[in-house]
């Protein structure tokens, strides 16, 4: 299943990686299904942030709780290789503690054109994951556009007629009472 990351989100990852260069950047990707809706940059808590990255346990727990509160789920983690490629290092493979998460890596070997790769890492086995940057495919409901089905059109007309009648009833009820015509006595 491909990872859905918009072009703007990829730029955001690259910008974060370049901003903290020569340190490694790191953070979390959250969203729904495989579509990323939030990129959460986190501080690199590693003792030597130029050579590795580590997310503080407490920060991670708080981040995961925030994701849950927003009814999103954890999609994966990202980090950068300040002088390397977008391919997982042996350390990345060894420390991939979340088998269901995806690992996105920004390689800054060439800082003019950072490379971005997504990977699934399960018990030492590394597999590339396709990154889908296009806009989301239209939902079936949205295909209808502005065309109304005959039933919908009838419902709209009925609603208009009913609201006009309601306005009339209210207007009539607000009219002053009819004047009393004095009876003529002969
Ligand atoms: Zn790495």
Boltz pocket constraint, residues with backbone or C-beta under 6 A from the ligand:
constraints:
  - pocket:
      binder: B
      contacts: [[A, 79], [A, 80], [A, 81], [A, 87], [A, 88], [A, 89], [A, 92], [A, 105]]
      max_distance: 6.0
